[in-house]
Amino acid sequence: MYYAALVIAILIMGYNGWSGTLWTIVLGGFLLAAPVFTGVEGGTLVALWVGFGVLAMLCVPSPVRRMLLTSWIIKMVRATLPNMSQTEREALEAGTVSWDGELFSGSPDWQKLLGRPKPTLTEEERAFMDGPVQEVCEMVNDWEAIEKHKDLPPEVWQYLKDKGFFGMIIPKKYGGLEFSGYAHSTVVMKLASRSISTAVTVMVPNSLGPAELLLHYGTDDQKNEYLPKLATGEHIPCFALTSPLAGSDAGAIPDKGIVCKGKWKGKTVLGMRLTWNKRWITLCPVATVLGLAFKMYDPDHLLGDQEELGITCALIPTDTKGVHTGMRHRPLNTVFMNGPTWGEDVFVPLEYIIGGPDYIGKGWQMLVNCLSVGRSVSLPALSVAAGKMSVQHIGGFARVRKQFNVPIGQFEGVEEELAMIGGLTYIMDSARKLTCGMLDLGEKPAVPSAILKYHNTENMRKCVGAAMDIIAGRGVVRGPRNAISNAYTSIPIAITVEGANILTRSLIIYGQGAMLCHPYVFKEMDSAKNPDQAQGLIDFDAAFFGHMGRYVHLIIRAMLLGLTRGLLHRPPNAPGMPKMARRYYQHMARFSAQFALLSDFSLAILGGSLKTREKLSGRLGDCLAYLYLGTSCLKHYHDDGYLDDHKDLVEWSMEYCLYQIQEAIYGVLNNFPVRPVAWLLRLIIFPIGRTYNEPDDYLEKDIARIMLEPCDGREELIQYAYRSTNPKDPVGRVENAFLKVIAAAEAERKVKSALRKGTIEVPSPGRVPGIRMEMNPLIYEQAVKHNVITEEERQLLHEADEATWDAIQVDHFTTEKFADSLMPEICTLETSLPN
């Protein structure tokens, strides 16, 4: 009984993560009781007390522990730690830690998640969505913009300026709209569901660029000069960061600024001579102000002793002598403005530096701090838009298009693709809402923004790919009727920009997450390198032994949750929460503990080499990402009040995320270089094997049904997407047919029943050609004649046939129209390699 109580006590302390001091007290109590309950005495008892003394020294902070043990450990750590550059440090310290930190802890506090306010639109923001945003969506036509104007029409540009679309993040005191992050995201999402080119045009001034940098770092003079003009569109901004030799590795930019004196407006001033060559800069061809990132040098020591001053950001009017803009790239089949900029020995005063001379060398810190905000909004919103458009457009098409006398959406092969579209759209939108909510609380979610950059854009690729598979030939033929082809062809743009997806997955998500979110790793590294060795020793002692306690906690917690499939975990107690949701919280708690354990062993054994083991890092990043995505779905479900119509969407999303986490963990274990450690971890994490499966066929059928019928679930999936029933519109044409087919469904059922019973027959000598076998004008006449349907129902069937026939048509062109007479002249800038 004594030993059983001891084991139970150890498991309880380890599972709940009790402090070392409490461990010492409890175990000391058991040792005091040992002679009474076990009869142990003599040398054995003395040995136990000696062991207990050693344990107490390890568990309880003290000068003795620091002198005898920690001082020796910190010397080894100092000798093995790689040097960290200032650029790396700034990147790692950028942003804030939020829910992602809870997931990394291994024991997430669900009340912190559920207690977050639900993102909502204000009345002003809602009016903007219903008014100007809807108006722009109705004004723009991607086909005409691409084929005729090669740009957004002039009236659309002017409307965007007049209504403040370029000033959504700018405070009202400067003339901006001062929208929340959630509203900003929702505006971009709706625009993107209509026109990728329009959405990107609006995204850039409101994302990482001059306005955001000015808001956070600009001088008062710079803010007063530029922000009002940026808000009204008088100034069009762009930000030039990437170059031919530095795409995703933006810290390696070769562009330079040399501190020097020169003439400016008739006076000799202290300034800088800039030389740059940038590529892939959105809005650059029409920009009036150019944000520029470069490395600053002071060879003549005009500012001080240091020659290399670091990355710096400046804001330069594009009409400045020597600034070259105006040329265009053609990013796949989109027409948003994108192009190069270059300049050689362009002299400007130091006052052009964003923030003034005091911010020389602080450009990288400025960029990485703002990047997490921009990446949390723009591309995630664009990705969700593609999902919502696919739900609406392809769901509608799969309902009205028939093969073998059955809507194609009822074929199991198509159901599988529809379920993927619906489920992934719910996941993407849930993550978007959770992350925008963080922004609106003043946070800078660096790791979540990287998760959304990679996973939302990749899930968009899956959604739109599935949509093209379903719509088939109707989506292959380009023309004014095609609403999906532009989204399909522009996917690689989202995959590439703001950090290529390969880099983001294999290096950023887990690499930055481990440093930012882990409760001890960065503290250990920082304290070990502290120049104040005395204070460093104290800080390292607390971090290191806290980390050791975490190992014990995670091993016991992961093992017990693995054995019980999470049943030991107490889920949050929220009013109305269904049992299904409570069970998913338990599964997520299990995987949080097991991911944290796997992460700690990976960091301890592989150390710095984990940076080069990108496949393992990518899989660990997948674990963290799907924990985040899954819990965002649970938060979304909670915020919506656990609606029954959302249950299937939540269930599909959670089954999908749990399976992905399981497979990512298994992938790490299967490829872990130290095999005995992998075998041990597999025993702890999967004591009864892999038990999670992808969503089953029945659940996929339920998700597909949501997309094939008007219901609250479908409304949830397409909320805030552009919607139209205009039969002349590429989106409205299919939606119009969808609604008419639904309206005629009961009449169609009556006709089919009458045909089966023989009440009416297919006319001889053969049926008149129609859209579908039973949808035949002569059959309708018989159905009315035999009182199977009413005259009004026959009219509904006729309208549904007409709308369906129109919806499935594709465009065709004469040879003259087909020829593209507007192909732009191709120009390639010839330059020498940068010095």
FILUMDREN-580557 format. One line per field, with one value per residue (C-alpha): residue number from 1; x negated, y, z. Coordinates in steps of 0.5 Angstrom, whole numbers. Layout:
BEGIN
num (NUM,...) .
c1 (X,...) .
c2 (Y,...) .
c3 (Z,...) .
***
This chain:
BEGIN
num (1,2,3,4,5,6,7,8,9,10,11,12,13,14,15,16,17,18,19,20,21,22,23,24,25,26,27,28,29,30,31,32,33,34,35,36,37,38,39,40,41,42,43,44,45,46,47,48,49,50,51,52,53,54,55,56,57,58,59,60,61,62,63,64,65,66,67,68,69,70,71,72,73,74,75,76,77,78,79,80,81,82,83,84,85,86,87,88,89,90,91,92,93,94,95,96,97,98,99,100,101,102,103,104,105,106,107,108,109,110,111,112,113,114,115,116,117,118,119,120,121,122,123,124,125,126,127,128,129,130,131,132,133,134,135,136,137,138,139,140,141,142,143,144,145,146,147,148,149,150,151,152,153,154,155,156,157,158,159,160,161,162,163,164,165,166,167,168,169,170,171,172,173,174,175,176,177,178,179,180,181,182,183,184,185,186,187,188,189,190,191,192,193,194,195,196,197,198,199,200,201,202,203,204,205,206,207,208,209,210,211,212,213,214,215,216,217,218,219,220,221,222,223,224,225,226,227,228,229,230,231,232,233,234,235,236,237,238,239,240,241,242,243,244,245,246,247,248,249,250,251,252,253,254,255,256,257,258,259,260,261,262,263,264,265,266,267,268,269,270,271,272,273,274,275,276,277,278,279,280,281,282,283,284,285,286,287,288,289,290,291,292,293,294,295,296,297,298,299,300,301,302,303,304,305,306,307,308,309,310,311,312,313,314,315,316,317,318,319,320,321,322,323,324,325,326,327,328,329,330,331,332,333,334,335,336,337,338,339,340,341,342,343,344,345,346,347,348,349,350,351,352,353,354,355,356,357,358,359,360,361,362,363,364,365,366,367,368,369,370,371,372,373,374,375,376,377,378,379,380,381,382,383,384,385,386,387,388,389,390,391,392,393,394,395,396,397,398,399,400,401,402,403,404,405,406,407,408,409,410,411,412,413,414,415,416,417,418,419,420,421,422,423,424,425,426,427,428,429,430,431,432,433,434,435,436,437,438,439,440,441,442,443,444,445,446,447,448,449,450,451,452,453,454,455,456,457,458,459,460,461,462,463,464,465,466,467,468,469,470,471,472,473,474,475,476,477,478,479,480,481,482,483,484,485,486,487,488,489,490,491,492,493,494,495,496,497,498,499,500,501,502,503,504,505,506,507,508,509,510,511,512,513,514,515,516,517,518,519,520,521,522,523,524,525,526,527,528,529,530,531,532,533,534,535,536,537,538,539,540,541,542,543,544,545,546,547,548,549,550,551,552,553,554,555,556,557,558,559,560,561,562,563,564,565,566,567,568,569,570,571,572,573,574,575,576,577,578,579,580,581,582,583,584,585,586,587,588,589,590,591,592,593,594,595,596,597,598,599,600,601,602,603,604,605,606,607,608,609,610,611,612,613,614,615,616,617,618,619,620,621,622,623,624,625,626,627,628,629,630,631,632,633,634,635,636,637,638,639,640,641,642,643,644,645,646,647,648,649,650,651,652,653,654,655,656,657,658,659,660,661,662,663,664,665,666,667,668,669,670,671,672,673,674,675,676,677,678,679,680,681,682,683,684,685,686,687,688,689,690,691,692,693,694,695,696,697,698,699,700,701,702,703,704,705,706,707,708,709,710,711,712,713,714,715,716,717,718,719,720,721,722,723,724,725,726,727,728,729,730,731,732,733,734,735,736,737,738,739,740,741,742,743,744,745,746,747,748,749,750,751,752,753,754,755,756,757,758,759,760,761,762,763,764,765,766,767,768,769,770,771,772,773,774,775,776,777,778,779,780,781,782,783,784,785,786,787,788,789,790,791,792,793,794,795,796,797,798,799,800,801,802,803,804,805,806,807,808,809,810,811,812,813,814,815,816,817,818,819,820,821,822,823,824,825,826,827,828,829,830,831,832,833,834,835) .
c1 (0,-6,-9,-3,-1,-9,-8,-1,-4,-10,-5,0,-6,-9,-3,-1,-8,-9,-15,-22,-21,-14,-17,-22,-17,-12,-18,-21,-14,-14,-21,-20,-14,-18,-21,-13,-10,-16,-21,-27,-32,-40,-44,-39,-35,-42,-43,-36,-37,-43,-40,-34,-39,-42,-35,-34,-40,-38,-30,-31,-35,-41,-48,-50,-47,-50,-57,-57,-53,-51,-57,-60,-54,-54,-61,-60,-54,-58,-63,-58,-53,-54,-55,-48,-48,-45,-40,-39,-37,-32,-29,-28,-26,-21,-13,-10,-8,-1,3,-2,-6,-1,-1,-9,-8,-5,1,5,10,16,19,14,16,24,23,21,26,29,27,33,34,36,42,38,34,40,43,36,37,44,43,36,33,39,39,32,33,39,35,29,29,22,23,24,18,13,15,17,14,8,9,15,20,18,25,24,17,20,26,21,17,24,27,20,18,11,12,15,9,8,11,17,13,9,15,15,21,17,20,19,14,20,24,18,17,25,24,19,22,28,24,20,26,28,21,14,11,16,15,7,7,11,7,0,1,4,-1,-8,-10,-11,-5,-6,-13,-11,-6,-11,-17,-16,-18,-12,-14,-14,-8,-4,-7,-6,0,5,3,3,10,13,9,5,-1,-1,-7,-11,-16,-23,-26,-27,-33,-36,-41,-36,-29,-27,-34,-32,-38,-43,-41,-47,-44,-48,-48,-54,-54,-57,-56,-52,-48,-41,-36,-42,-45,-51,-48,-49,-46,-47,-49,-44,-45,-40,-37,-30,-25,-18,-16,-8,-5,-12,-10,-5,-8,-10,-14,-19,-20,-27,-31,-39,-45,-48,-56,-60,-67,-69,-66,-62,-57,-62,-67,-63,-63,-58,-52,-47,-40,-36,-30,-28,-22,-24,-19,-20,-21,-27,-33,-36,-30,-28,-21,-15,-17,-13,-13,-8,-6,-3,4,6,5,4,-2,-9,-16,-23,-26,-34,-38,-46,-49,-42,-44,-38,-39,-39,-32,-29,-31,-24,-25,-30,-38,-37,-34,-40,-42,-35,-32,-32,-29,-23,-22,-21,-17,-12,-12,-8,-3,-2,-3,3,8,6,4,9,15,13,13,19,23,21,24,30,31,29,35,40,38,36,41,47,44,44,51,53,49,51,48,52,58,55,52,44,44,47,42,37,31,33,36,29,26,32,31,24,26,31,27,20,24,27,20,17,22,22,14,15,20,16,10,14,16,9,8,13,11,4,0,-5,-4,-10,-9,-2,-3,-8,-4,2,-3,-5,1,7,3,2,9,12,8,11,18,17,14,20,25,21,22,29,31,27,27,32,26,20,23,21,26,31,35,30,29,24,18,15,15,12,6,4,3,-4,-4,-2,-6,-12,-11,-13,-18,-17,-13,-19,-23,-17,-16,-23,-26,-21,-15,-19,-26,-22,-17,-22,-26,-20,-15,-19,-19,-27,-31,-32,-33,-38,-42,-41,-44,-49,-52,-51,-57,-55,-57,-54,-47,-48,-49,-43,-39,-42,-41,-33,-32,-36,-33,-26,-28,-30,-23,-20,-23,-20,-13,-13,-15,-10,-4,-5,-6,1,5,2,4,11,12,13,18,14,14,20,23,25,32,36,44,47,40,42,39,36,32,30,27,23,20,17,14,11,8,5,2,-1,-4,-7,-10,-13,-16,-19,-21,-25,-29,-30,-33,-37,-40,-41,-42,-44,-44,-37,-37,-40,-36,-30,-26,-25,-24,-19,-15,-16,-13,-7,-6,-6,-2,4,4,6,10,14,15,17,23,25,25,29,34,34,35,41,45,44,49,51,50,43,42,40,35,32,31,28,23,21,21,16,12,11,9,4,1,0,-3,-8,-10,-11,-15,-20,-20,-21,-27,-30,-38,-39,-35,-34,-31,-26,-24,-23,-19,-15,-13,-11,-8,-4,-4,2,0,3,10,13,15,17,25,29,33,40,37,35,42,44,40,41,49,47,45,50,56,58,57,53,47,46,48,42,37,39,40,37,35,37,44,48,54,54,54,49,44,39,40,48,49,48,51,57,58,56,62,67,65,66,73,75,73,79,83,77,78,85,83,78,83,89,84,82,89,91,96,92,88,82,85,84,80,75,74,73,66,66,61,63,67,73,72,76,81,86,85,87,93,95,94,98,104,104,104,97,94,98,97,92,88,87,85,80,77,76,73,68,66,65,60,57,56,53,48,45,43,36,33,31,28,26,19,18,21,17,10,7,5,4,-3,-7,-14,-19,-25,-30,-35,-42,-46,-53,-54,-53,-60) .
c2 (0,5,4,4,11,13,11,15,21,21,21,26,31,30,30,37,40,41,45,42,45,41,35,35,36,31,26,28,26,19,18,20,15,9,6,6,3,-1,-3,0,1,2,3,2,8,12,11,13,20,21,20,25,30,30,30,36,40,39,41,47,53,55,58,51,48,54,53,45,44,50,53,47,46,53,53,47,51,57,53,49,55,58,65,69,75,81,80,73,76,81,76,71,77,80,79,77,70,68,62,59,59,55,50,49,49,42,44,49,53,53,59,63,61,61,68,72,76,74,78,82,88,95,98,103,97,93,99,99,92,93,99,101,94,91,97,95,88,90,95,90,85,81,79,86,88,83,83,90,95,90,94,96,101,108,109,103,106,113,109,106,112,116,111,110,103,105,108,102,102,109,113,118,124,123,122,114,109,106,99,93,88,83,89,90,82,82,87,84,77,80,83,77,73,77,80,78,84,88,85,85,93,94,89,93,100,97,91,91,98,105,107,101,103,110,109,105,109,115,122,127,131,124,122,129,129,122,119,124,123,116,115,119,115,122,118,111,107,101,98,95,89,83,83,78,76,76,74,70,71,79,80,79,85,87,94,100,107,111,116,123,130,133,138,138,144,149,147,142,137,130,125,118,116,110,104,99,94,91,86,83,90,90,97,100,101,107,108,116,114,108,105,102,97,97,97,103,104,110,109,117,116,122,119,116,110,105,103,98,101,95,95,101,103,110,113,116,120,116,123,124,124,117,113,108,106,104,98,92,84,80,76,70,72,77,85,88,93,89,91,93,99,101,107,108,114,117,122,124,127,123,126,121,115,113,115,120,119,115,109,108,101,99,97,90,90,95,90,83,87,89,83,79,84,84,77,76,79,79,72,69,73,72,64,64,68,63,57,61,62,55,53,58,57,50,47,51,48,41,41,44,40,33,26,20,24,25,32,31,33,26,22,20,22,29,28,27,33,38,36,38,45,46,43,47,53,52,51,57,62,60,61,68,70,67,71,77,77,77,83,87,86,89,83,81,74,72,65,64,69,64,58,62,64,57,53,58,58,51,49,55,51,44,48,51,45,41,46,45,38,38,44,40,43,49,51,50,54,62,67,72,66,63,65,60,60,67,64,57,61,66,61,60,68,67,61,65,72,74,68,62,57,52,56,58,51,48,54,59,56,51,55,61,58,54,60,65,60,55,57,56,55,62,64,59,61,69,68,63,69,74,79,79,72,73,75,70,64,66,66,60,56,58,56,50,46,49,46,39,39,40,34,30,33,32,25,23,27,25,18,18,22,17,11,14,18,24,22,24,31,36,40,47,48,52,53,49,45,39,32,32,38,36,30,34,39,32,30,37,37,30,32,39,35,30,35,39,33,31,38,38,32,34,41,37,32,35,42,47,42,42,48,44,38,42,36,34,42,42,36,39,46,42,39,46,49,43,44,52,50,45,49,55,51,50,57,59,53,56,63,61,58,51,51,44,46,47,41,37,42,42,35,34,40,36,29,32,36,30,26,31,32,24,23,29,26,19,22,25,19,15,19,21,20,17,11,9,15,15,8,10,16,12,8,14,18,12,6,3,5,10,11,17,17,22,24,18,17,19,25,27,26,31,36,35,36,42,45,43,45,52,52,55,51,54,61,60,58,63,69,76,73,77,74,75,72,76,71,76,75,69,68,70,66,59,62,64,57,54,57,56,49,48,52,47,41,39,39,35,30,29,29,23,19,20,17,11,10,10,16,20,17,19,22,17,16,19,24,31,34,37,39,32,26,28,35,35,40,35,31,37,38,31,32,38,35,29,34,31,39,45,50,55,49,47,55,53,47,51,57,52,49,55,58,51,51,58,56,50,54,56,62,61,66,68,67,75,75,70,73,77,83,87,83,87,88,84,88,85,90,89,90,88,84,89,91) .
c3 (0,2,-5,-9,-5,-7,-14,-15,-11,-16,-22,-19,-18,-25,-29,-26,-26,-19,-17,-14,-7,-7,-9,-4,2,-1,-2,5,8,5,7,14,14,11,18,20,14,11,17,13,18,19,13,8,11,11,4,3,7,3,-4,-1,0,-7,-10,-5,-7,-15,-13,-9,-11,-7,-7,-6,-12,-16,-14,-14,-20,-24,-25,-28,-33,-35,-37,-42,-45,-46,-50,-54,-56,-63,-63,-65,-69,-68,-74,-71,-64,-67,-71,-65,-61,-66,-64,-58,-55,-54,-55,-59,-52,-48,-54,-53,-45,-46,-41,-45,-40,-44,-41,-44,-50,-49,-45,-51,-54,-60,-66,-69,-74,-71,-74,-78,-81,-82,-86,-90,-92,-94,-98,-101,-101,-104,-109,-111,-112,-117,-121,-122,-127,-127,-135,-137,-133,-135,-142,-144,-139,-136,-130,-125,-129,-127,-124,-119,-118,-116,-112,-108,-106,-105,-100,-96,-98,-98,-91,-87,-82,-81,-75,-76,-74,-80,-84,-84,-83,-77,-78,-73,-76,-76,-80,-85,-86,-87,-93,-96,-96,-99,-105,-106,-107,-113,-115,-114,-117,-113,-107,-107,-109,-103,-99,-100,-97,-91,-90,-89,-92,-91,-87,-82,-81,-80,-75,-71,-72,-76,-73,-72,-78,-83,-80,-81,-88,-91,-87,-89,-96,-96,-93,-99,-104,-106,-105,-107,-103,-104,-100,-104,-100,-104,-109,-114,-109,-103,-104,-97,-94,-94,-89,-94,-98,-102,-103,-100,-97,-96,-91,-94,-95,-101,-104,-103,-105,-105,-99,-97,-92,-89,-93,-96,-103,-104,-109,-110,-115,-113,-116,-115,-111,-111,-113,-115,-122,-120,-113,-111,-105,-104,-98,-99,-94,-95,-91,-89,-89,-86,-89,-87,-80,-81,-75,-71,-70,-73,-81,-82,-79,-81,-85,-85,-88,-92,-95,-102,-107,-113,-117,-114,-119,-120,-118,-123,-123,-128,-131,-130,-128,-130,-124,-128,-130,-125,-127,-120,-121,-119,-122,-121,-118,-118,-117,-117,-112,-111,-106,-101,-94,-87,-86,-91,-86,-83,-76,-77,-76,-69,-73,-77,-77,-74,-80,-79,-72,-75,-81,-77,-72,-77,-81,-76,-76,-84,-85,-80,-85,-92,-95,-89,-92,-99,-98,-94,-100,-104,-100,-99,-107,-108,-103,-106,-113,-114,-109,-113,-119,-116,-115,-121,-126,-127,-130,-131,-128,-121,-119,-119,-112,-110,-113,-107,-111,-112,-104,-102,-106,-103,-96,-97,-99,-94,-88,-90,-91,-84,-81,-85,-83,-76,-75,-79,-73,-68,-70,-72,-65,-62,-67,-64,-57,-59,-60,-65,-67,-70,-70,-71,-77,-80,-79,-83,-88,-90,-88,-90,-97,-98,-96,-101,-106,-104,-104,-111,-114,-111,-114,-121,-121,-120,-125,-130,-137,-134,-131,-136,-141,-139,-141,-138,-135,-131,-124,-122,-127,-124,-117,-119,-124,-118,-113,-113,-112,-105,-104,-106,-103,-96,-94,-99,-96,-96,-92,-88,-86,-86,-82,-79,-76,-71,-71,-68,-64,-60,-59,-57,-54,-50,-43,-42,-48,-50,-42,-42,-48,-46,-39,-41,-45,-40,-39,-32,-30,-23,-25,-31,-26,-22,-28,-32,-25,-25,-33,-33,-27,-29,-36,-32,-28,-35,-37,-31,-32,-39,-39,-34,-37,-44,-42,-38,-43,-49,-45,-44,-50,-46,-42,-36,-38,-35,-41,-40,-37,-42,-42,-47,-49,-53,-51,-58,-56,-49,-52,-57,-52,-49,-55,-56,-49,-50,-57,-54,-48,-53,-58,-52,-50,-57,-58,-52,-53,-60,-58,-52,-57,-64,-61,-66,-72,-72,-76,-82,-81,-84,-85,-78,-76,-81,-78,-71,-74,-77,-70,-67,-73,-73,-65,-67,-73,-69,-63,-67,-69,-62,-61,-67,-65,-58,-60,-65,-59,-61,-66,-69,-76,-75,-71,-78,-80,-73,-73,-80,-78,-71,-74,-80,-75,-70,-76,-79,-72,-71,-77,-76,-70,-73,-78,-73,-69,-76,-78,-71,-72,-65,-65,-58,-56,-62,-59,-52,-54,-59,-53,-49,-54,-58,-52,-56,-63,-68,-67,-70,-77,-83,-83,-85,-91,-87,-85,-92,-94,-89,-91,-98,-96,-93,-99,-104,-100,-97,-90,-84,-85,-92,-90,-85,-90,-95,-90,-92,-99,-105,-107,-113,-117,-123,-129,-133,-127,-127,-120,-120,-126,-122,-116,-120,-122,-116,-112,-118,-118,-111,-112,-117,-113,-110,-117,-120,-115,-117,-124,-123,-118,-124,-129,-125,-123,-131,-129,-135,-140,-145,-151,-157,-162,-157,-152,-154,-153,-146,-140,-137,-139,-134,-136,-142,-144,-147,-140,-137,-141,-139,-132,-132,-136,-131,-125,-122,-122,-123,-128,-123,-122,-129,-130,-124,-128,-134,-131,-127,-134,-137,-131,-131,-139,-138,-132,-135,-142,-143,-147,-154,-159,-166,-168,-169,-161,-159,-161,-156,-159,-153,-151,-147,-150,-146,-143,-138,-134,-136,-130,-127,-120,-114,-111) .
***
